[in-house]
């Protein structure tokens, strides 16, 4: 018998070297190893031997299904095939792995042909999880945007396939309402291995290294968490940082409320992770010192809450506090409103410095705001909320 013509190309490639050298026992081992590879690929599991077989084919909801499992006959076929594969490991692979063994060619041919049959059955089987079916659920208009629902979906994904699911969601991000899938993305990242996250970041880096499409950059920033930014490839990071900082430097809010640089506003939470963070800090205080009210409003509207995370050195803090105080002294209501809104989350040192610099603009009996320590701050005007 010409074994080469009786089995699949994949199986022959796996055993050819050992088989043609006359090492038939090793050829049998290589054949069973192909079964292991297929089980891992289709189930997303990392196990081996009988444990892998049981996890992939056993239980009420097997990860690999030979049929619909609706009738007793179908369920018996599933259980029988599981038993056959268990026997393949126990009676065929393990003795040849643990002891010195030799096989005659005709015996090896019979076993390898049977392995080929088993692989044919596995190839025709259905995976309980597929990326395609998962993405249908992600795109479901009735998707429930809660942590619990997201965790339930992620728990259905075999550990070995979660990286594939992450990359699939990223690749479809332009078609998804990302703000309503944040809980899912977070659950996928938490449930993925470090290597799976690294693979995702490699894909993201490839996109950011070359794209000039604002929608690509915006949806990528929506998709990512700021903590992931330093793990991108350095060329991709520096390129996008340069692009975003250039936009912030030119950013303005027009009288109608629109902005000339909407893309850069998506970078606000990422600035603290930028390799060029110092440049971002410089842009912030230069913009707040600007004579152009629309530039000051751009910073006040989109970046004020992030200022303490961006301006971290003593010199940067001094400059940004002075810039804020200068804008308020100049009558900038947008900066004033932003400061009153966010000052409670500013560090104590920032609060103290701002209180000192604006002390003469504060009427203790008509305070616009009361700080957490009870200190009155600025004088209320007709547009301020009551600070109590």
Secondary structure, DSSP 8 states (H G I E B T S, - for coil): --GGGTS-HHHHHHHHHHHHTT-HHHHHHHHHHHHHHHHHHHH-----HHHHHHHHH-STT-SEESS---SHHHHHHHHHHHHHHHHIIIIIIHHHHHS-----HHHHHHHHHHHHHHHHHHHHSEES--HHHHHHHHT-TT---SHHHHHHHHHTS-GGGHHHHHHHHHHTGGGS-GGGSHHHHHHHHHHS-HHHHHHHHHHHHHHHTT---HHHHHHHHHHS-GGGGGGS-HHHHHHHHHHHHHHHHH--B-TTS-BS-TGGGGGTTTGGG-TTHHHHHHHHHHHHH-S-HHHHHHHHHHTGGGHHHH--SHHHHHHHHHHHHHHHHTT-HHHHHHHHHHGGGS-HHHHHHHHHHTGGG--GGGEEEE-TTS-EEEE--TTS----
